[in-house]
Amino acid sequence: MVGIHSGPSMNHLHVHVLSVDRFSECMRHRKHYNSFATDFFVRLDEFPISEEEMRKRTTLLKEDMKCWRCGENFENKFTKLKEHLEEEFEAWKRE
């Protein structure tokens, strides 16, 4: 995955390059997960998008957390999501 956040957390331009699995010990907050698992993350192939569209996407950080792979909704249960993501990561590696 290559892209930017629709509401950048830093003043300078930076681009994220990461694998699709979204499984990491560094991910510690709902907001962090949703910043890559929702349309808040603007993929490179979506450029350019309007400023209005960028503003709309910033609300996505507060959405329920859903698994990137199967779509299961974990609402605000971050610990449950993390457990599930580990299982999905192991299954994804076996494929």
C-alpha positions as CSV (number, residue, x, y, z in Angstrom):
1,M,0.0,0.0,0.0
2,V,1.3,3.4,-1.0
3,G,-0.4,6.7,-0.1
4,I,-1.0,9.5,2.4
5,H,-3.4,10.3,5.2
6,S,-6.2,12.7,4.3
7,G,-5.5,14.6,7.4
8,P,-1.7,14.5,7.7
9,S,-0.2,14.4,11.2
10,M,3.0,16.2,10.2
11,N,3.5,19.5,8.3
12,H,5.9,18.0,5.8
13,L,4.8,15.7,3.0
14,H,5.4,12.1,3.7
15,V,4.2,9.0,1.9
16,H,3.5,5.7,3.6
17,V,4.6,2.4,2.1
18,L,3.4,-0.6,3.9
19,S,2.1,-4.2,3.5
20,V,-1.6,-4.8,3.4
21,D,-1.6,-7.0,6.6
22,R,-1.8,-4.1,9.1
23,F,-0.4,-6.4,11.8
24,S,2.2,-4.9,14.0
25,E,3.1,-4.5,17.6
26,C,3.6,-0.8,16.9
27,M,-0.1,-0.4,16.2
28,R,-1.5,0.5,19.6
29,H,-4.7,2.6,19.0
30,R,-8.0,2.5,17.1
31,K,-7.1,5.7,15.4
32,H,-3.9,4.3,14.1
33,Y,-5.6,1.2,12.7
34,N,-8.3,3.2,11.0
35,S,-5.8,5.6,9.5
36,F,-4.7,2.7,7.3
37,A,-7.9,0.5,7.1
38,T,-10.4,3.1,6.0
39,D,-10.6,5.6,3.1
40,F,-8.8,8.0,5.4
41,F,-5.7,6.5,3.8
42,V,-5.6,8.0,0.3
43,R,-3.9,5.5,-2.1
44,L,-1.5,6.8,-4.7
45,D,-3.8,5.7,-7.6
46,E,-6.6,7.9,-6.1
47,F,-4.6,11.2,-6.6
48,P,-5.5,13.9,-7.0
49,I,-8.6,14.3,-4.7
50,S,-10.2,17.6,-3.9
51,E,-9.8,19.4,-0.6
52,E,-13.4,18.9,0.1
53,E,-12.9,15.1,-0.3
54,M,-9.9,15.3,2.0
55,R,-12.0,17.0,4.7
56,K,-14.8,14.4,4.4
57,R,-12.3,11.5,4.9
58,T,-11.0,12.9,8.2
59,T,-14.1,11.7,10.0
60,L,-13.3,8.1,9.1
61,L,-10.9,7.7,12.1
62,K,-13.9,7.4,14.4
63,E,-15.6,4.6,12.5
64,D,-15.9,1.1,13.8
65,M,-12.8,-1.0,13.3
66,K,-13.2,-3.7,10.6
67,C,-10.8,-6.4,9.6
68,W,-8.9,-5.6,6.5
69,R,-9.2,-9.1,5.2
70,C,-12.6,-10.5,6.1
71,G,-14.5,-7.3,7.0
72,E,-15.6,-8.5,10.5
73,N,-16.7,-5.5,12.6
74,F,-15.0,-5.1,16.0
75,E,-16.7,-1.8,16.8
76,N,-14.4,-0.2,19.4
77,K,-12.9,-3.5,20.8
78,F,-9.2,-2.9,19.9
79,T,-7.8,-5.9,21.8
80,K,-10.2,-8.3,20.1
81,L,-9.3,-6.8,16.7
82,K,-5.5,-7.2,17.5
83,E,-6.1,-10.9,18.4
84,H,-8.1,-11.4,15.2
85,L,-5.5,-9.7,13.0
86,E,-2.8,-12.0,14.3
87,E,-4.9,-15.0,13.2
88,E,-5.6,-13.4,9.9
89,F,-1.9,-12.6,9.4
90,E,-0.9,-16.2,10.0
91,A,-3.6,-17.5,7.6
92,W,-2.5,-14.9,5.0
93,K,1.1,-16.0,5.2
94,R,0.1,-19.6,4.6
95,E,-1.7,-18.7,1.4
